[in-house]
Amino acid sequence: MATYKQIQEFLKNEHGRTFKSCWIAHVKSDHGLTKRQAPNRYEPDKRVHPCPHEYRQHVENALKHFKMIP
């Protein structure tokens, strides 16, 4: 399984911008890849920085590249 840093580097090389790790975490949790909730989350039911809709497909493509999702 790829680390957040590896996914961020892949996305930076592919799209020329930095993607926040919280965006990656949001997409991973939507696909059931996270095992637990981060202990420093302010509100368990709400994300402070959810992944913007326009970048979601890029993150999903990166997860597919690393064979984390089909």
LODO-6704 format. One line per field, with one value per atom (N, C-alpha, C): residue number from 1; residue in one letter; atom name; x, y, z. Coordinates in nm, 3 decimals. Example, Ala and Ser with C-alpha at 12.3 -4.5 7.8 and 13.67 -1.06 7.14 Angstrom:
REM LODO-6704
num	1:1:1:2:2:2
residuo	A:A:A:S:S:S
atomo	N:CA:C:N:CA:C
xx	1.319:1.230:1.320:1.285:1.367:1.290
yy	-0.569:-0.450:-0.330:-0.225:-0.106:0.003
zz	0.780:0.780:0.780:0.708:0.714:0.787
//
This chain:
REM LODO-6704
num	1:1:1:2:2:2:3:3:3:4:4:4:5:5:5:6:6:6:7:7:7:8:8:8:9:9:9:10:10:10:11:11:11:12:12:12:13:13:13:14:14:14:15:15:15:16:16:16:17:17:17:18:18:18:19:19:19:20:20:20:21:21:21:22:22:22:23:23:23:24:24:24:25:25:25:26:26:26:27:27:27:28:28:28:29:29:29:30:30:30:31:31:31:32:32:32:33:33:33:34:34:34:35:35:35:36:36:36:37:37:37:38:38:38:39:39:39:40:40:40:41:41:41:42:42:42:43:43:43:44:44:44:45:45:45:46:46:46:47:47:47:48:48:48:49:49:49:50:50:50:51:51:51:52:52:52:53:53:53:54:54:54:55:55:55:56:56:56:57:57:57:58:58:58:59:59:59:60:60:60:61:61:61:62:62:62:63:63:63:64:64:64:65:65:65:66:66:66:67:67:67:68:68:68:69:69:69:70:70:70
residuo	M:M:M:A:A:A:T:T:T:Y:Y:Y:K:K:K:Q:Q:Q:I:I:I:Q:Q:Q:E:E:E:F:F:F:L:L:L:K:K:K:N:N:N:E:E:E:H:H:H:G:G:G:R:R:R:T:T:T:F:F:F:K:K:K:S:S:S:C:C:C:W:W:W:I:I:I:A:A:A:H:H:H:V:V:V:K:K:K:S:S:S:D:D:D:H:H:H:G:G:G:L:L:L:T:T:T:K:K:K:R:R:R:Q:Q:Q:A:A:A:P:P:P:N:N:N:R:R:R:Y:Y:Y:E:E:E:P:P:P:D:D:D:K:K:K:R:R:R:V:V:V:H:H:H:P:P:P:C:C:C:P:P:P:H:H:H:E:E:E:Y:Y:Y:R:R:R:Q:Q:Q:H:H:H:V:V:V:E:E:E:N:N:N:A:A:A:L:L:L:K:K:K:H:H:H:F:F:F:K:K:K:M:M:M:I:I:I:P:P:P
atomo	N:CA:C:N:CA:C:N:CA:C:N:CA:C:N:CA:C:N:CA:C:N:CA:C:N:CA:C:N:CA:C:N:CA:C:N:CA:C:N:CA:C:N:CA:C:N:CA:C:N:CA:C:N:CA:C:N:CA:C:N:CA:C:N:CA:C:N:CA:C:N:CA:C:N:CA:C:N:CA:C:N:CA:C:N:CA:C:N:CA:C:N:CA:C:N:CA:C:N:CA:C:N:CA:C:N:CA:C:N:CA:C:N:CA:C:N:CA:C:N:CA:C:N:CA:C:N:CA:C:N:CA:C:N:CA:C:N:CA:C:N:CA:C:N:CA:C:N:CA:C:N:CA:C:N:CA:C:N:CA:C:N:CA:C:N:CA:C:N:CA:C:N:CA:C:N:CA:C:N:CA:C:N:CA:C:N:CA:C:N:CA:C:N:CA:C:N:CA:C:N:CA:C:N:CA:C:N:CA:C:N:CA:C:N:CA:C:N:CA:C:N:CA:C:N:CA:C:N:CA:C:N:CA:C:N:CA:C:N:CA:C:N:CA:C
xx	0.085:0.000:0.090:0.057:0.134:0.109:0.210:0.196:0.134:0.090:0.033:0.138:0.263:0.370:0.390:0.388:0.404:0.288:0.167:0.050:0.060:0.102:0.117:0.222:0.335:0.440:0.390:0.317:0.260:0.167:0.077:-0.018:0.053:0.158:0.234:0.300:0.356:0.420:0.318:0.202:0.099:0.026:-0.003:-0.091:-0.026:0.097:0.169:0.120:0.048:0.004:0.007:0.011:0.013:-0.129:-0.154:-0.284:-0.271:-0.366:-0.362:-0.382:-0.312:-0.328:-0.469:-0.536:-0.674:-0.768:-0.736:-0.817:-0.800:-0.677:-0.648:-0.719:-0.713:-0.778:-0.928:-0.987:-1.131:-1.170:-1.097:-1.128:-1.102:-0.993:-0.965:-1.075:-1.125:-1.230:-1.360:-1.387:-1.506:-1.500:-1.380:-1.362:-1.337:-1.345:-1.330:-1.188:-1.091:-0.951:-0.892:-0.965:-0.913:-0.967:-0.885:-0.923:-0.984:-0.943:-0.993:-0.997:-1.056:-1.065:-0.944:-0.895:-0.780:-0.817:-0.728:-0.761:-0.768:-0.710:-0.709:-0.820:-0.919:-1.030:-1.120:-1.154:-1.235:-1.376:-1.442:-1.579:-1.581:-1.622:-1.617:-1.703:-1.810:-1.901:-1.878:-1.777:-1.757:-1.609:-1.580:-1.443:-1.419:-1.303:-1.269:-1.235:-1.160:-1.120:-1.155:-1.280:-1.313:-1.251:-1.235:-1.175:-1.270:-1.222:-1.307:-1.346:-1.464:-1.517:-1.426:-1.366:-1.284:-1.153:-1.109:-0.984:-1.008:-1.131:-1.163:-1.120:-1.148:-1.114:-0.963:-0.886:-0.740:-0.688:-0.745:-0.703:-0.743:-0.862:-0.905:-0.816:-0.774:-0.683:-0.548:-0.501:-0.375:-0.389:-0.502:-0.524:-0.532:-0.589:-0.592:-0.451:-0.371:-0.233:-0.155:-0.175:-0.107:-0.182:-0.285:-0.363:-0.425:-0.471:-0.538:-0.688:-0.740:-0.882:-0.887:-0.992:-1.002:-1.038
yy	-0.118:0.000:0.124:0.219:0.342:0.435:0.512:0.610:0.739:0.824:0.952:1.032:1.027:1.101:1.052:0.920:0.864:0.906:0.904:0.945:1.092:1.176:1.320:1.346:1.274:1.292:1.252:1.142:1.098:1.204:1.256:1.358:1.487:1.525:1.646:1.630:1.512:1.487:1.482:1.428:1.414:1.545:1.624:1.739:1.873:1.870:1.994:2.076:2.014:2.086:1.989:2.046:1.967:1.937:1.811:1.768:1.747:1.798:1.786:1.641:1.602:1.466:1.440:1.545:1.527:1.497:1.545:1.511:1.363:1.316:1.175:1.089:1.130:1.056:1.049:1.158:1.161:1.059:1.056:0.963:0.819:0.798:0.664:0.615:0.701:0.659:0.631:0.705:0.679:0.542:0.493:0.362:0.252:0.287:0.188:0.144:0.229:0.192:0.236:0.312:0.354:0.261:0.235:0.141:0.209:0.332:0.403:0.552:0.624:0.769:0.834:0.939:1.009:1.062:1.047:1.092:1.244:1.318:1.464:1.530:1.453:1.510:1.588:1.710:1.798:1.744:1.713:1.660:1.527:1.419:1.287:1.276:1.352:1.339:1.441:1.527:1.635:1.648:1.672:1.696:1.846:1.891:2.032:2.067:1.980:2.003:1.881:1.866:1.753:1.773:1.664:1.671:1.744:1.849:1.920:1.828:1.848:1.761:1.758:1.871:1.877:1.799:1.764:1.689:1.543:1.508:1.372:1.266:1.289:1.191:1.173:1.279:1.269:1.180:1.198:1.117:0.972:0.948:0.811:0.745:0.820:0.765:0.730:0.810:0.779:0.652:0.636:0.514:0.392:0.408:0.299:0.268:0.371:0.352:0.267:0.291:0.215:0.087:0.052:-0.069:-0.081:0.033:0.036:0.020:0.058:0.039:-0.019:-0.094:-0.152:-0.049
zz	0.000:0.000:0.000:-0.083:-0.096:0.022:0.056:0.163:0.107:0.198:0.156:0.078:0.122:0.056:-0.088:-0.106:-0.241:-0.331:-0.277:-0.355:-0.390:-0.294:-0.319:-0.426:-0.422:-0.522:-0.660:-0.667:-0.795:-0.852:-0.768:-0.812:-0.853:-0.781:-0.815:-0.952:-0.978:-1.108:-1.221:-1.195:-1.298:-1.327:-1.222:-1.238:-1.203:-1.153:-1.129:-1.011:-0.919:-0.799:-0.681:-0.563:-0.442:-0.396:-0.365:-0.314:-0.164:-0.088:0.058:0.099:0.205:0.255:0.307:0.355:0.403:0.286:0.166:0.049:0.018:0.025:-0.001:0.104:0.230:0.337:0.316:0.269:0.243:0.136:0.027:-0.082:-0.036:0.038:0.088:0.181:0.268:0.360:0.286:0.179:0.099:0.031:0.007:-0.055:0.049:0.177:0.283:0.309:0.278:0.296:0.429:0.507:0.637:0.744:0.844:0.948:1.070:1.093:1.210:1.180:1.272:1.257:1.326:1.271:1.330:1.468:1.566:1.701:1.716:1.623:1.635:1.555:1.512:1.437:1.529:1.488:1.573:1.593:1.483:1.490:1.415:1.481:1.418:1.292:1.282:1.169:1.058:1.073:0.977:0.943:0.815:0.771:0.759:0.806:0.797:0.652:0.584:0.445:0.360:0.319:0.231:0.093:0.022:-0.111:-0.206:-0.273:-0.369:-0.485:-0.535:-0.641:-0.764:-0.800:-0.921:-0.911:-0.787:-0.768:-0.730:-0.702:-0.656:-0.758:-0.885:-0.989:-0.999:-0.981:-0.985:-0.872:-0.753:-0.638:-0.660:-0.710:-0.738:-0.843:-0.944:-1.045:-0.984:-0.890:-0.822:-0.739:-0.671:-0.593:-0.684:-0.803:-0.900:-0.950:-0.971:-1.016:-0.915:-0.787:-0.683:-0.646:-0.724:-0.706:-0.568:-0.517:-0.388:-0.404:-0.520:-0.554:-0.695:-0.727:-0.863:-0.969
//
